[in-house]
Amino acid sequence: MPYLPARVKYDIITVMIYLDHAAATPVIPQALEAMRPFWSDQFFNPSSPYLPAKRVRETYEDYKNRLAHLIGAKGNDLIITSGATEANNLAFTATIAGCTSCPLESTKILVLATEHDSVFAAAEAAKNRLESTNRATEVETVRVDQYGRIDLTDFRNKLDKNVIFVSVALVNGELGTIQPLSEIAEIIKVERLRRLENGETLPLVLHSDASQALNLLSISISRLGVDLLTLNSAKVGGPKGVGALYVGHGIKLQPLTYGGGQERGLRAGTENVAGLTGFTIAAEELQKHLNANRKKYAEFTQALRTELLKSPVKPLFLGVKNREDEKTGAPKLPKPSDHQLANFCPVSFPGIDAERLIYLLEDPAIFANDVSAEPVYVSTGAACAASKGEKSKTLQAIGLSDTEIAGSLRISFGSTNTLEGIKEAGQLIVQAVTHEWERIQNV
Amino acid sequence: MPYLPARVKYDIITVMIYLDHAAATPVIPQALEAMRPFWSDQFFNPSSPYLPAKRVRETYEDYKNRLAHLIGAKGNDLIITSGATEANNLAFTATIAGCTSCPLESTKILVLATEHDSVFAAAEAAKNRLESTNRATEVETVRVDQYGRIDLTDFRNKLDKNVIFVSVALVNGELGTIQPLSEIAEIIKVERLRRLENGETLPLVLHSDASQALNLLSISISRLGVDLLTLNSAKVGGPKGVGALYVGHGIKLQPLTYGGGQERGLRAGTENVAGLTGFTIAAEELQKHLNANRKKYAEFTQALRTELLKSPVKPLFLGVKNREDEKTGAPKLPKPSDHQLANFCPVSFPGIDAERLIYLLEDPAIFANDVSAEPVYVSTGAACAASKGEKSKTLQAIGLSDTEIAGSLRISFGSTNTLEGIKEAGQLIVQAVTHEWERIQNV
């Protein structure tokens, strides 16, 4: 018997402080408005033969061009997918498709230690596929430093003649760490040249998951030097269920789905016209305000850190250099890092259980001085990993202790936040930490 | 430089007669209304750890249960995908996943001759995957009769001990032919029993693409006896970019995308909550009005045929028995067929070029008696195949000549149609045929 699902009613601005924009973002009104026609009067199948359907096809290609334009590419270079996970998985098929005439030796896939689950899982799937064709394959992780930046020496050492595929996210989804993609691309270029001179034919493909990056970075494919780039609608104010993979010239992929020949035969299925439209409009809107937003979020970050420094448990700010007063040893406000995306402010309260903090912050009445305080929503690692109770690979990779990992909150800002709300959230987090700290003292 | 896409403005009801609901349907208002919260106040990632996100997760599972309920299944039996193409492709992974410990002999995949491109393509992909693991594989097509119904004798003959997978759509997307799925399932049951008794361990899986069926059929998984069933949102008044695969107990699949472990690990990626919601609401709405709609469309079909019989070129109604007056030889109205979904009325005008008809009907001013006539949108075969200029496999399979295929229109009714509009469309089609017929006479 059909029944009505539980309805949750929140007014985003006034009754909560949402600090998990790295997990999901509301669809911006302009995007929703632009999507609307494709559900009603322009609902046609873009492959149908009559004029209004052909116009939908044109519009779809227009939006694709516009989205591609944002990263300095052409519409034809993009494969529209159902999200970043599919795009990441499609990217890794380059290991199979690119290797039909490769020397039948063992191959190696390099993945940064802090990549998203879907990258690791796609790497394993590629390994299994290659091994089922009798090609021994290894997935090796590349180390990061304590701020989450790639260890370029380790990368250089591991980039040997067997490496077929390298995957490094432009921005890490937990720490906000920005990777030096163009430096990585330069190192890859040198190895490619070496192979060419030695007559080695193994391809070497560079992929980057830029799911979080479009929010605050100006992305240029040619400047980054990547062959494959994953984009994600749901993280930038577009609808869920849409993503894109940029595919550089000459890069061969193997479709995950076969059928009606859409997306240059690489991704079959009727095009999600509304989805692409919302994605494009949202991404364009964000790209218009990059500088203003970077400045705004940098201010949020420092305001939040200023509050968090008042905690009885000394906060460990992740992804940046922590500082303390030389004389008193008291913690000081860290300097903003150029290598951390401005809307990320991850922090650990070692000794405190972050999961309890999340629970407390949902209902500040439990601990707050102000009984009318709004709930604050933060998370631990990536949503999908956190929901499985897994310990964050990223936080392990930057060398945090188990206690530091257990006390870590992922905090990420977005369009729903205000400076006032951030300060209030900071106070509430400190009150929650204090509540927990006192509880532990009394046990 | 961003630019505004061409805007097409149509009011569906009043300024056109759309007769291609098998290609795409507008999203019904109730579905759109139900989707809205998941773009704004309930935008959370269902995997996030705080209460409102958990409520979104519950709602998502609720909608999945409701959708599953429509086919007599449980929510856990459904894998939500980005559409029917992905669901069809996922279904065919049963050939690989189900066979890890199979005898290493050659295997066979049986596909009905009239299946959608994505089924044939997924079958070929499965064949290639199996062959890459040194298992010779054959994709064999099962014949249909002149109405598009499966030839059960041919099916029985081809269902030998090597068959691992059978795919037969519940309703054909061009002719509307309804297949006797439960009879097919019975035959498969007998073969499974034979294998069991002989100690043969090769699995035998029955898949059905029910993309078109949810519109007008009451579907019961247990009555149909299928192991895997594809559902499609975009054909039933839900949004594009969503589909589902029913997976029977004990059926093993291999994911197409790996990552955050969503959909029981079989389909990674953040859940498209709005998409599933719209799909479920639209499907429920249709299922409420099955009888009324069947009756309505049956009336439309006979009204349209009545008009088309006035054509100077004798129409060939597809999927049904054509009749003529015993004395005069004049064509007569066919009797409605129980084996054709009521909203399909495919027809051929042999000798006339259907593509020219489509073009003419877009702009009736070219030929119509009434200069204010509305455009009529019809198609040839499936949209994706038609757009590639391919000759319909389905029409070849039912034995049409090239001339008959070239003169074929796919006509399918839906929520945007009225009896008055259907009659008007019939008159316009006859006028267009007449216009073409006269042009050919004068050449």
Boltz contact constraints between the chains, C-beta under 6 A:
constraints:
  - contact:
      token1: [A, 2]
      token2: [B, 66]
      max_distance: 6.0
  - contact:
      token1: [A, 2]
      token2: [B, 284]
      max_distance: 6.0
  - contact:
      token1: [A, 5]
      token2: [B, 59]
      max_distance: 6.0
  - contact:
      token1: [A, 5]
      token2: [B, 62]
      max_distance: 6.0
  - contact:
      token1: [A, 6]
      token2: [B, 55]
      max_distance: 6.0
  - contact:
      token1: [A, 6]
      token2: [B, 58]
      max_distance: 6.0
  - contact:
      token1: [A, 8]
      token2: [B, 42]
      max_distance: 6.0
  - contact:
      token1: [A, 8]
      token2: [B, 52]
      max_distance: 6.0
  - contact:
      token1: [A, 8]
      token2: [B, 55]
      max_distance: 6.0
  - contact:
      token1: [A, 10]
      token2: [B, 41]
      max_distance: 6.0
  - contact:
      token1: [A, 23]
      token2: [B, 45]
      max_distance: 6.0
  - contact:
      token1: [A, 23]
      token2: [B, 48]
      max_distance: 6.0
  - contact:
      token1: [A, 24]
      token2: [B, 43]
      max_distance: 6.0
  - contact:
      token1: [A, 24]
      token2: [B, 44]
      max_distance: 6.0
  - contact:
      token1: [A, 24]
      token2: [B, 45]
      max_distance: 6.0
  - contact:
      token1: [A, 26]
      token2: [B, 40]
      max_distance: 6.0
  - contact:
      token1: [A, 26]
      token2: [B, 43]
      max_distance: 6.0
  - contact:
      token1: [A, 27]
      token2: [B, 39]
      max_distance: 6.0
  - contact:
      token1: [A, 32]
      token2: [B, 39]
      max_distance: 6.0
  - contact:
      token1: [A, 39]
      token2: [B, 27]
      max_distance: 6.0
  - contact:
      token1: [A, 39]
      token2: [B, 32]
      max_distance: 6.0
  - contact:
      token1: [A, 40]
      token2: [B, 26]
      max_distance: 6.0
  - contact:
      token1: [A, 41]
      token2: [B, 10]
      max_distance: 6.0
  - contact:
      token1: [A, 42]
      token2: [B, 8]
      max_distance: 6.0
  - contact:
      token1: [A, 43]
      token2: [B, 24]
      max_distance: 6.0
  - contact:
      token1: [A, 43]
      token2: [B, 26]
      max_distance: 6.0
  - contact:
      token1: [A, 44]
      token2: [B, 24]
      max_distance: 6.0
  - contact:
      token1: [A, 45]
      token2: [B, 23]
      max_distance: 6.0
  - contact:
      token1: [A, 45]
      token2: [B, 24]
      max_distance: 6.0
  - contact:
      token1: [A, 45]
      token2: [B, 383]
      max_distance: 6.0
  - contact:
      token1: [A, 47]
      token2: [B, 383]
      max_distance: 6.0
  - contact:
      token1: [A, 47]
      token2: [B, 384]
      max_distance: 6.0
  - contact:
      token1: [A, 47]
      token2: [B, 387]
      max_distance: 6.0
  - contact:
      token1: [A, 48]
      token2: [B, 23]
      max_distance: 6.0
  - contact:
      token1: [A, 48]
      token2: [B, 379]
      max_distance: 6.0
  - contact:
      token1: [A, 48]
      token2: [B, 383]
      max_distance: 6.0
  - contact:
      token1: [A, 49]
      token2: [B, 358]
      max_distance: 6.0
  - contact:
      token1: [A, 49]
      token2: [B, 379]
      max_distance: 6.0
  - contact:
      token1: [A, 49]
      token2: [B, 386]
      max_distance: 6.0
  - contact:
      token1: [A, 50]
      token2: [B, 362]
      max_distance: 6.0
  - contact:
      token1: [A, 50]
      token2: [B, 377]
      max_distance: 6.0
  - contact:
      token1: [A, 51]
      token2: [B, 362]
      max_distance: 6.0
  - contact:
      token1: [A, 52]
      token2: [B, 8]
      max_distance: 6.0
  - contact:
      token1: [A, 55]
      token2: [B, 6]
      max_distance: 6.0
  - contact:
      token1: [A, 55]
      token2: [B, 8]
      max_distance: 6.0
  - contact:
      token1: [A, 58]
      token2: [B, 6]
      max_distance: 6.0
  - contact:
      token1: [A, 59]
      token2: [B, 5]
      max_distance: 6.0
  - contact:
      token1: [A, 62]
      token2: [B, 5]
      max_distance: 6.0
  - contact:
      token1: [A, 66]
      token2: [B, 2]
      max_distance: 6.0
  - contact:
      token1: [A, 82]
      token2: [B, 82]
      max_distance: 6.0
  - contact:
      token1: [A, 83]
      token2: [B, 269]
      max_distance: 6.0
  - contact:
      token1: [A, 85]
      token2: [B, 257]
      max_distance: 6.0
  - contact:
      token1: [A, 85]
      token2: [B, 259]
      max_distance: 6.0
  - contact:
      token1: [A, 85]
      token2: [B, 268]
      max_distance: 6.0
  - contact:
      token1: [A, 85]
      token2: [B, 269]
      max_distance: 6.0
  - contact:
      token1: [A, 86]
      token2: [B, 257]
      max_distance: 6.0
  - contact:
      token1: [A, 86]
      token2: [B, 269]
      max_distance: 6.0
  - contact:
      token1: [A, 89]
      token2: [B, 257]
      max_distance: 6.0
  - contact:
      token1: [A, 117]
      token2: [B, 259]
      max_distance: 6.0
  - contact:
      token1: [A, 117]
      token2: [B, 260]
      max_distance: 6.0
  - contact:
      token1: [A, 118]
      token2: [B, 259]
      max_distance: 6.0
  - contact:
      token1: [A, 118]
      token2: [B, 268]
      max_distance: 6.0
  - contact:
      token1: [A, 121]
      token2: [B, 258]
      max_distance: 6.0
  - contact:
      token1: [A, 121]
      token2: [B, 259]
      max_distance: 6.0
  - contact:
      token1: [A, 122]
      token2: [B, 258]
      max_distance: 6.0
  - contact:
      token1: [A, 125]
      token2: [B, 258]
      max_distance: 6.0
  - contact:
      token1: [A, 132]
      token2: [B, 133]
      max_distance: 6.0
  - contact:
      token1: [A, 133]
      token2: [B, 132]
      max_distance: 6.0
  - contact:
      token1: [A, 234]
      token2: [B, 270]
      max_distance: 6.0
  - contact:
      token1: [A, 240]
      token2: [B, 270]
      max_distance: 6.0
  - contact:
      token1: [A, 240]
      token2: [B, 272]
      max_distance: 6.0
  - contact:
      token1: [A, 241]
      token2: [B, 241]
      max_distance: 6.0
  - contact:
      token1: [A, 241]
      token2: [B, 272]
      max_distance: 6.0
  - contact:
      token1: [A, 241]
      token2: [B, 275]
      max_distance: 6.0
  - contact:
      token1: [A, 256]
      token2: [B, 256]
      max_distance: 6.0
  - contact:
      token1: [A, 257]
      token2: [B, 85]
      max_distance: 6.0
  - contact:
      token1: [A, 257]
      token2: [B, 86]
      max_distance: 6.0
  - contact:
      token1: [A, 257]
      token2: [B, 89]
      max_distance: 6.0
  - contact:
      token1: [A, 258]
      token2: [B, 121]
      max_distance: 6.0
  - contact:
      token1: [A, 258]
      token2: [B, 122]
      max_distance: 6.0
  - contact:
      token1: [A, 258]
      token2: [B, 125]
      max_distance: 6.0
  - contact:
      token1: [A, 259]
      token2: [B, 85]
      max_distance: 6.0
  - contact:
      token1: [A, 259]
      token2: [B, 117]
      max_distance: 6.0
  - contact:
      token1: [A, 259]
      token2: [B, 118]
      max_distance: 6.0
  - contact:
      token1: [A, 259]
      token2: [B, 121]
      max_distance: 6.0
  - contact:
      token1: [A, 260]
      token2: [B, 117]
      max_distance: 6.0
  - contact:
      token1: [A, 260]
      token2: [B, 384]
      max_distance: 6.0
  - contact:
      token1: [A, 261]
      token2: [B, 388]
      max_distance: 6.0
  - contact:
      token1: [A, 268]
      token2: [B, 85]
      max_distance: 6.0
  - contact:
      token1: [A, 268]
      token2: [B, 118]
      max_distance: 6.0
  - contact:
      token1: [A, 269]
      token2: [B, 83]
      max_distance: 6.0
  - contact:
      token1: [A, 269]
      token2: [B, 85]
      max_distance: 6.0
  - contact:
      token1: [A, 269]
      token2: [B, 86]
      max_distance: 6.0
  - contact:
      token1: [A, 270]
      token2: [B, 234]
      max_distance: 6.0
  - contact:
      token1: [A, 270]
      token2: [B, 240]
      max_distance: 6.0
  - contact:
      token1: [A, 272]
      token2: [B, 240]
      max_distance: 6.0
  - contact:
      token1: [A, 272]
      token2: [B, 241]
      max_distance: 6.0
  - contact:
      token1: [A, 275]
      token2: [B, 241]
      max_distance: 6.0
  - contact:
      token1: [A, 284]
      token2: [B, 2]
      max_distance: 6.0
  - contact:
      token1: [A, 358]
      token2: [B, 49]
      max_distance: 6.0
  - contact:
      token1: [A, 362]
      token2: [B, 50]
      max_distance: 6.0
  - contact:
      token1: [A, 362]
      token2: [B, 51]
      max_distance: 6.0
  - contact:
      token1: [A, 377]
      token2: [B, 50]
      max_distance: 6.0
  - contact:
      token1: [A, 379]
      token2: [B, 48]
      max_distance: 6.0
  - contact:
      token1: [A, 379]
      token2: [B, 49]
      max_distance: 6.0
  - contact:
      token1: [A, 383]
      token2: [B, 45]
      max_distance: 6.0
  - contact:
      token1: [A, 383]
      token2: [B, 47]
      max_distance: 6.0
  - contact:
      token1: [A, 383]
      token2: [B, 48]
      max_distance: 6.0
  - contact:
      token1: [A, 384]
      token2: [B, 47]
      max_distance: 6.0
  - contact:
      token1: [A, 384]
      token2: [B, 260]
      max_distance: 6.0
  - contact:
      token1: [A, 386]
      token2: [B, 49]
      max_distance: 6.0
  - contact:
      token1: [A, 387]
      token2: [B, 47]
      max_distance: 6.0
  - contact:
      token1: [A, 388]
      token2: [B, 261]
      max_distance: 6.0
